[in-house]
């Protein structure tokens, strides 16, 4: 067994790989790693297929025929590198498109594009720029914080399918089990469509797509209007968005039509969130 990083994980899970005669045979979670604690997900379990699947791409290929036909011709590495050098040399600019990179890989991509006058662009199937910007504004950092779900009395989640695809499902699945044990915390999942987290929630709330922010402000308006928490807790944050008067525009009866969430349910969510905190 060899310990290594999970190349298919977006959050840095660690795995151990069983090898026989130099070939990887089985992947399991690394029990000594503090994020996934010996657990793994479907991607990690399928990692062996990325090495040995018969349909994997083994050599460079170039498209042939008409655009859209899906036909490709295999070329050797020398041809591929020559073609790449010629294309880059003739171009005034170029884009290097990758998934989100960190560490040494990010430095290499940045140095490569800077040296040749190109741009490094990031493509993510599950884009989270808005989330990272919000974290930066709230906490002053660009790294994703650890949400202590395991010790929470209530979790109010807006579209974060932490048991399915968001963040680190392996870590949060274990934290969710801890939250459900003992005093048994509650989960309210707010989202436009049912997710795995929504299916496991105590309360699932359907909100119209794009109106999650309005619903969050409406919940905050109830908490403030009913004086459910001390003003010292929320004063600075509320002033930053225009003060208490600005929040009145998001009173439950004012947003129920645009969010699709009944007035009474918005009030229940707000009261429960305060009652069961942290």
NORGI-V420797 format. One record per helix or strand of 3 or more residues. SS is the DSSP state (hx for helix, st for strand). FROM is the first residue (numbers start at 1). TO is the last residue. If there is no record, write none. Layout:
BEGIN
ss from to
SS FROM TO
SS FROM TO
END
This chain:
BEGIN
ss from to
st 2 5
st 14 20
st 23 29
hx 42 45
hx 47 52
st 61 64
st 71 74
hx 77 90
st 95 98
hx 103 116
st 119 122
hx 129 139
hx 149 151
st 154 158
hx 169 180
st 186 191
hx 196 200
st 203 206
hx 212 225
hx 231 240
hx 244 250
hx 252 259
hx 263 275
END
